[in-house]
Amino acid sequence: MKKIIFIAFLSISVVSSSIAQSKIDEKKSFIPKRVAKQVESMVDKDEGRLVKIFKDIHSHPETGFTEVRTAKIVADQLKSLGFKVKTGIGKTGVVAILKNGNGPVLMYRADMDALATQETTGLPYANNKKIINRDGLEVPAAHLCGHDAHVTWLLGMAKVMTKLKSKWSGTLVLVIQPAEELIEGATAMFNDGLYTTHKVPKPDYLIAMHTGPFTTGTMVSGDGVLEAGTEQLDVTFHGRSSHGSMPQLSIDAGLMAAYAVVQYQAIVSRVLDPRDTGVVTVGAINAGVENNTIPGEAVLKLNFRFFKEEVRKQLFKGVKAISDGIARTYGVAEDKLPTIVRKGYSSPLVNDTALTDRVAANIINSGLIKPKSMIRDFRPITGSEDAHMLVHGIKDVKISYLLVGVASPKLTAKAKKEGKEFPFWNHEPNFQVDLDAIPLGAKIASMIVLDILIK
């Protein structure tokens, strides 16, 4: 999730806990107070273990589709709790299933991949070593989007649910997903036969939580369309290399790529209807090695954001037309026109209104989040997520995706004094999870899951 995800937070309004009961699922009551207290007590006693796991995962970040160590930690923990565990789904994905009588099937997803970025927090458990990514390249790596916290929250909730089996009925499916940052992991698990080959029960509900750069104790629970769709693609320009002193002998792939970077933006400003949202980002430009050699090939790594499939089609059509046009202008043969590889894709994320209302009201009722800190009015944002691709095309699955604040009050106060809205954004090298948010997230996850499955 990119930092633009949270820009909309600046204009959010707060709504109290008086959510219309008629909009809440079938149930009319929430988790009994005594059971809620049990959940809090269990997580408080488990806090030391959870913080230790979090620090360990944080210290050993693994990027998309290389999360072997993290997957093993999760699988071992969940097996010890009595879950039926399946590994290697979508390469490194893990699924754990706990059947506990008749009732709905609830799927809870946590992503586990890190970013190829160097951390600058100076924390004693920060990673300072480079890793090998899926392309075989040595890169820095760090958990700067909170996926280490997501995994830890899931493990804390899993333990609570095994201890409170007498209180709930149904099937709990835990998905520990790879490669969310690539927007490929959920689809990879789905395409690997998640529900066929691996026989994972199809869910009635899908819950996922994500860290946000706002203060610990704050939560976003928005209805309806929450996040944009996205697509990742690589555009490769094929030219002809030559000595830097003899440009007339070349077809400069670097120059073609440079023109393309600028011209792509005209798709948004001059092709799309101004009332439609569209974003074209060029996140990487790879061309050449030597100072005095004109590159014969250049690769642009693109990202789209959209709320309508028609806009996605327009963006792709525009990128192809511009790329081909530039190549023809510089004499590239028809059989050497730019090649486009379409990679990760996710449709817009839409929260189920009744379920999300239920979640918000339940968490406020539990006392974990104060009414003034539960953000309900949240405008759709151009950040993206792929959790819902786990159930893409499956009818009647109710989805609720929540954002949980993880910035320590101390860092938030310091940022305010400096005139900043937040102390950091997700993906920034100084992003860090408040350790107090570890048990809090585990409690929230437990309360949400238990509320849906409670007898």
N, C-alpha and C positions, 0 to 999 in steps of 0.2 A: 504494500500500500504506500502510495507516494504522499509527500507532505501536503499536497493539494487537497487530500482527503479531509483535512481538518480546517481548511480555510472557512468553510461554511459555519464552523463552530462560533466564529466571531459574531454572527448575527442571530444566534440561537435564542429563543425565548424559553422560559421554564414554565412547566405546567405542573400543578400539584397532583397529589395522589388520588384525587377524586375522579377516577376514570370510570366511565359509564359501565356499570355491571352488565348491562345487556350486550355489550360488545365482547365480553369475555367468554371463551369457549363454553363447554357444557357445565363446568363446575361453578359453584357460587361461593365457595369458601376456599381459604388458602391453607397453607401448612399450619397445623396447630402450633401455638407459641412454644409448647414444651418440646416439640420435635425440632423446631427451628433452633432452640437453645442447644439441643443435642448436637445439631450440625455444627454450630459455632464452637462448642466445646471440643468436638472431635478434631476439627481443623486446627484449633489453637494448640491441642496436644501434639498435632502432627507437624506444626510449623517448622520445627528444627529440621526434620527430614526433608520437607518441601524446599526450604531455602537452600539446603545442601545440594539437592538435585538441580535446582535452578542455577546455582553458581557453577556446578559441574558442566551443565549443558552450555551455559554462557561461555565458559572457558574453552570449550571444544566445538566451535561453530562449524557447521557443514553446509555448503551451498546446495542448490537444487539437484536432486537425484544422486547426491553423494552422502546422504544422511545415514550411513551404515551404523555408526556408533550410537547416535541418538535413537535410532530405531530399535537397537538391541536393548538399550536402557529401558525404553518404554515397554517393549515386549516382555522383558524379564520381570519388570514391576507388575504388569497386569496379569501375567501367568501366576505369580505368587499370590495374587488376590483371588484367583479362581476363575478368571475370564478365559474363554476359549479364544486363543490368539492365532491370527493368520498373518504371515509376514511376506514380504517381497511382492506386494500388490502394486502395480504401476512402478516397478523397480524397487523402491525402498519403502513403500507405504505399509502401514500396520493397521489391522482391524482387530478389535477385541469385542467379544460378544458375551453378554450375561443374560441368560433367559431366567425369568423369575415369575413363572405363572402366566396366566392370560392377561392380555392388555395391549395397549398400543406399543408400537416400535418407535423408539426415540433414538435418533442418530446425533451424536455430539462430535464435532470436528475440531481438532487442533492442528495447525500447520507447524512444521518443525525446521524449515530451511532458514539459513542465514544469508547475509549479503556479502558480496565481494568488495568490502569497504573496510578501511582501517579505523578502529575505534580510538577515540581520543579522550575518554572519560578519566583515565588514570586509575580506574578501580583496580583493586588488588587481584580480582578474578577476571580481568579483561584478557582477551587473547592477543598475543603479540607475534604469533607465528603465522606464516603463510601456509596455505593449503593448496591441494590440486583440485581444480574444478572438473566438471564433467567433460570439458573439452581438452583436458590434460594440461591446462595452463596453471602456473603457480600464481596465486592471487592472495591478497589479504582477505581476511574474513572476520565478520563480527555479527553478533545478534543486535541489530540496531532497529528492529521493528517489533521486538517483543515476542517472537515465536517461541523463545525459550520459556517465557512466562506462560504462554498458551499451553505448552506441553505440561508444565508443572501444575497449572490449574486443573487440567484433565486428570492427572494422577491423584491430586488431592480429592477431587470429586469422586473418582472411581473407588477410592478407599472408603469414603463415607457411604456410598451406595451399597457396598458389600456388607457394611456393618449394620445398615438399616433395611436389610432385605425384607424384614417382616412388615415394613411400613408401605411398601410399594409393590406393584404388580405390572408385568409387561416385559419387554425386551430392550435392554440398553446396548446400543452399538456405538463403540468409540472408534473414531477414525483419526489416525495420526498421519497426516498427509504431507507428502514431499512437495517441493518445487512450487509453492504458491507464488513466490516472487517471479517465477517464469510464466505464471498463468498457464501452467501445463499439468501440475500435479493431480488435481481432481479429475480432469479428463483422462489422464493416464490410468488412474485407478479404475475409472468407469469402463474404459476401453479394454482393460485387462481382465474384464469379466467379473467385476465386483459382485454383481448380483446373479451371475450365471455360473461361471467357473468356480468362483470362491463361495458361492451360495450365501452371501450376506443378505439377511432379511431386508426387504424394501421398507423404508421408514414411513411413518405417518407424520413425524416431526423431524426437522433439522435445526439444530442450535449450533451457533458458533460465536465466539467472543474474540475481540481484538483489542490490543492496547491502544491508548490514545495519549497525547502529550499533555493532557489536562490533569488537574490535581487528583491524587488518590482520594477516593470517596465520591468521585463524580462518575456518572454513567450516562451514555447516550442510548436511547431506545426509541428509534424512529419508525413510523409506520410507512407502508407503501414503498415506492421506489426510493432506494437509499443510495445506491452507487451506480456508476456508469458501466457499460460494457467496455471491453477492451480487446485489442488484438496486437500481437507482436509479430513483426515480419522483418526479414532481411532483404535488402535490395543490393544486388551486386552488379557494378558497372564493369564491363569487359573492354579494355582498350588495347594499347600497344606500348610497351615500355621502350624507353631509349635513354641515352645519356642526357643529363640535364643541360648540356651545352647545345644540344641539337633537337629542340622541341619540334621542329618540322618533320622529324621522323617518327614522332610519337602520336598516339591517340591518348591524351592525358585522362586517365580514369579519375584521378584526384580532382581535376578541374570539373569534370562532368558531375561528380558527386557534390562538389561545392555549390554548383549552380542548382542542383536538385534540392539541397537542403533549404535554400532560400525560396525556390519556386513552390515547394510543397505547401508553404503557408498560404499561398494564394488560393488553394483549394478551400480553406476555411473562410477566408475573407471575401472570395469572389465567386465561389461555386455553391456553397451551402446557403440555404435560406437562413438569414440572420436570426430567425426565431429558433433554429435548431442548434443544439450543442455539438461541437466536434472539435477534437484536439488531435494534431499531428505532432508528435515529438520525435526528434532524431536524437537518440540517446548515446550513439557511438558512431564514430567515423574511423574506419580502418583502411589505410592506404599507404603503401610504400614502407621502406625501411631506411634507405640511404639518403643523404642530403642531396647528392648530385645525380640521382636516378629518378626519372619520371615514372610514376607507378602505372603498371599495365592493368591493375585491378583495384577496385575500391568497394568496400562494403559499408552500407549504411544500415544501422539497426533502428527500426522504427517502432513506434507505439501509437495506436489509435485509442481515442476515448469517444464514446457515443451513447445516446439513449435510445436510438432507433436503428433497426437493421438497415433501413434505407440509407441512413447517413453513413453507416459502415461501408456499404456498397459504393457510395459516392467517393468516399475517401480512398478506397482501394483503386477504383477506376481512375481517379485523378492522379494518384501516385504512379500508376502504370503508364498513363498517357504522357505525363511529364518526363518520366525516366526514358521512355522510348524516344520521345521527341528530342531530348537533349542528345542522346546517343546518335540519332540519325544526323543531327546538325553537325556533329564532329566526325562523320564519315564511318560510323560503325556499321558493319554489314548486318543484314537482316537476321542472319543466323547467329549473330553475336550480341543481339540486343540484351539489355539488362535482364537478369533472372531474379525472380521474386520467390522467396520461401516463406510461406505462411506458417507461423508456429503457434504459440499459445493464444487461446481465445476464451472469452467468457462473456456471456450475455449480461445485461443489467441485473443488478441484485434487487429483488423485490421482497420486502418483509410482509408476512401475513399480518393484517391489522389486528384481528382478534387475539392471535397468539402473542404478538408483541405488546398489546395492551395488558394481557394477562401477566406477562413477564415483568413489566414495569410495576404494576400494582402489587404483585407478589413480593418483589424485592423491597419496595417501600414498606409494605406491611411487615416484612421481616425485621426492619430496622437497619438493614445493612447499608442502605443508601437513604439519605434524608430527602424529603420531597423536593426541596429547593435545589438539590444536586442531581435530580433525575431529569435529564434533558429529553423532552418528548417531541418538541416542534423542531424538526431537523430537515433542512432543505436537501434535496438530492445533490450529491457531490460527484465530481469527476474522478475521484479515486475509484479503484476497482478491486475486486475480490473474486476468487473462483470456488469458494466453498459450495455454492449452490449447484455447481456443475457436477457434483456427486449425485444429484438427483435430477439432472437435466432431462426433460422428456418424460419423467415419471409424474403421473397425475395425482393431484390432491395432496401433495406434500406441503405441510405448513412450515414456513421458514421464519426464523427470527435470528437476526445477526446484531450483536450488541457491541458497543465500544466502552471500554473500561479505562478510566484514568489511572495513570501510573507515575505521574510526576510528583515527587515529594513536595509537601507544603513549603519546606525551606527553599527549594529551588524555584518554586512558583513565586514565592514572595520576593526573592532576589530578582527574578525576571521582571516582575511588576515595577520594582524600583528603577529598573533599567529601561522602562518604557516598552517592554516586550509583552505580548499576550501570553506566550508560553515559553518555558525555559529551553525547549528544543522541539524539533519535529521528528516524526518517524523518518528513518533513513539518514538522519544527520549523524556525524561521527560522535557527537556528544550525547546521543540518546541514551537514557538509562532508566531502568525500572526500579522504582522505590521498593525496597524489600518488604515494606508493610503491605504493598499491593499483592504480594504472593499469597498470603493466607486469605486476604479479602477476595481475590479472584476465585480461589478455590471454594470459598463459602458461597459466592454468587452462583457459580456453576452448579454447585450441589443443590442450592435452593431452587434453581430453575428446573433442573432435571427431576428432582424429587416432587416438585409441585405438579408437573405434568403426569408423572407415573404413580402418584400417591393413591392408595386405595380409598 
